[in-house]
Amino acid sequence: MKKPANSSGQSSKGGLLSSLSGLVPWVDLESVVRVGIFFVVGLVGALIVGWIIFPMVLYSEQPQPINFNHPLHLDPERVDGIEGETKSEKCLFCHPFREDGSFGGIPKTEKCTECHDDPESPLGESPSEKEFLTGFVAEEKEVPWLVYSKQPDCVYFSHIAHVKMGGLECSTCHGKHSETEKLPPYEKNRLTGYSRDIWGKRISAIYFSQEPYDRMKMDDCAACHTKKGREENNACFVCHK
């Protein structure tokens, strides 16, 4: 009578498990293998759900009211471009500090009308500029921008201390935002109501590049303070009200 084709493989497997069981007689190795397989499958499934599917459900996307082309305004070849020698200086032309040192944030329509002052005479041919001139400048209305980096109310962050005193480039925390021709959608956390940019695009919080990235986590702040020898600024109440 012929043996089944796979009997040799089964015998080898059974022999191996029998040998191992002989070494540890009180352990059912077949059960251990099955549990190990289930554990690995469950772990992989949990990572997929937690790091890929859950973020897709957790965040809602909203477009900005109108587009703003940063490179177009920062172009050094434009005569009517934004003033400043460095990128940080150009950022501060539209996002300045107030007299008391606090940060002005997103500019008001009044700041934009320093260049875009006539709704009937756009400076370019951009549909966004025409929409801005007719819908906001002419109507004397503010653009309801969605703020990517708005911090929770319990957090205090001094821009002037980091930019003027610390000498940080804006891109250190805000990424290469000045290079975006089209504003990315605003991603709102459905549970907390805050922007995804505060945490970072990867829910795993694992980053392999040392280049500036668009996230503002406490770990990033603490790591930078430690690197610059300012560990005392890692105390909780330095940033939390």
N, C-alpha and C positions, 0 to 999 in steps of 0.2 A: 504494500500500500504506500502511495506517494505521500510525502510530507507536504503541508502547505508551503507556498512560496516564501511566506514571510516568517516561517517558523524559526529560521536561523537568527533573524533580527530579534524576534521575541525572546529567544533563548539567551542571546547575548545580553539583552536588556534585563531579563529576569535574573541572569547570573550576576550581573553587576549589582542590581538592587539586593540580591540575596547576600552577596559578599559584604556590601555596606551594612546590611541589616545584621550580619554576623558580628560586625564591629560594634554596632550600637543596637543591640537586640530589642530595647524597649521603645524604639522609634519606628513608626510606620513610614518608611521613606516614600512610598507611593503617595501617601496622603500629603506629605511635606511638599512633594513636587507639584501636586495639584493645587495646594494652597498658594505656592509660589507663583504659579501661572496666573491664578485668579488675582493675586495681589498686583502683579505687573500690569495685567489688563485693566484692573480697576484704577491703578495709579495713572496710567496713560490716559484713560477716559476722563478722570478727574482733572488732569492738567488741560486737556482739550476744552472741557466745559468751563473751567475756571479762568483760563488765560485767553481763550479765543471766543467761545460762544457767549459767556457771561458779559464781557465788555461790550459786545455787539448789542446786547439787550439793555445794559445798564445806561448807556449814553444815547441821547437824542441829538440829532444834528440840525442846526439852524443856519441858514445863510446870513451873511451880513446885509444890512439894508441896501447898501450900494458897495461897489468895489473900490479899492484904493490901490493904485499901482505904485509901490514903494520905489523900485528902480527908476521909474520914469521921473519921479520927483528928486531923486538923489543923483541923477545923471550930471556929472561935472561939466559936460559939454553944453548943457542948457544955460542960456543967459538968464532965464527966469527961474533957474533951479533954486534949491534950498541952500542957504548960506552955511558955511562951515568948512574947515580944512580936513577934519577926520570924520569918520562915520558917526562917532559918538557926538561930536559937535553938531552934525547935521540932524541927528536924532533929537538933540536938545533944542533945536530951532523950533520944532513943532511940539515937542514934549518937554517943556521947560520946567525949571524949578520956580516956585513962587518966591516972593520976597522973604517969607519966613523960613525958607528952605524946604518946604513940603513940595511934593511932586505934583505937577499939573495934570499928569495923565494924558488921556486922549484930548486933542485940541478941540475947542469950541468952534462953531461956525465963524465967529468973529476973527479967529486966527487965520482961517482959510481965506477970508475975504481980503487979507493983505495982498493976495495975488489974484484970487478969483472974485473980483469986486463987481463985475458987471454981468448980470444974468443973460444979457443979450449978446455978449462977446466972449465966448469960451476961448481959452488959450490953446486948446487942441481940438481934436476931433473925436475924443473918447465919449462913448455913450454914457459912461459913469459920470463924467464931468458935466455933461448936459443935464443929466438927471439931478445931480447935486445942485447945479445953478438954478434950475427951474423949480425943483421940489423943496429945496431947503434955503438957499440964499435969497431967492425972490420972496419966499414966504416967511423969511426970518425965523426959521425953525432949526432946532438942533437935530443932528443925525443920531438916532437911537442905536449907537454902536454897542455891540456885545463884547464885553471885555474879557479877553482870553485869560489874563493873569490876575483877575480880581481875587484878592485874598479874603479868607473868612474875617468876620468882624472882630474876632478875638486876637487877630494877628496884627502886629505893628512892624512895618518894614520901612527903614529910612533909605530912600534912593540916594539922597545927597551924600550920606555917609559912605556908601559903596562906590558911587561914581566919582565924586570929587575927592574924598579922603582915601578911599581904597583903590581908586584908579581902575575899576573894573570896566570892561567894555559891555555895552548893552547886550551883545550877543551871548555873553557868559550865561545869563539866565533866560533870555528870550529867544535864543537860537538865531538862525539866519532870517529873521523876520523881515529885515530890510531888503531881502532879495526876492520877496514874493511879488510877482506881477498880479496875481489874483489872490485875494484873501481866502484863507481856508475856512471851512465851515466851523461854526462854534459848536463844540461838543459839550453838552450839559449833562451832568450826573443826575439821573432821575431821582436818586435818593437824597442827596445833599443839596442839589441845586447849583453846585459850583462847577467851574470849567475843568475839563479833563487836563488842560495844559498845566495845572498846578501839580498834579501827580506825575504826569508824563504819559507818553503814548503807550508804553508797555506796562501792563498791569503787573508783570513779573518783577518790574523795577531792575531788571538785569540789562546793563549796557556795557558793551565791549569796547566802544570807541571813547577816546578821551577828548574828542571834539566837543564844542559847546552844543548843548541840546536844550530843547524847550521843556524844561520841567523845573519845579521849585519845591523840592521836598526838604524836610528838616535835615535829613541825612546829608544832602548836598551842601546845605549851609554849614553844618557842623564840620564836614570834611574840609571845606574851604577855610573856615576859621582856624582849624587845627593846622592846616598847611601853612597859613600865614602867621602862625604864632599868636593867635588871638583866641585861645581856648576859653577865656573867661566869657566870651560872647555866646558860648553854647548854653549858658544858664537859661532855664525855662522862661523867666520873666523878662529877659532881654527883648524877646520877640512877642511874647504872649501877654496881653493886657490883664 
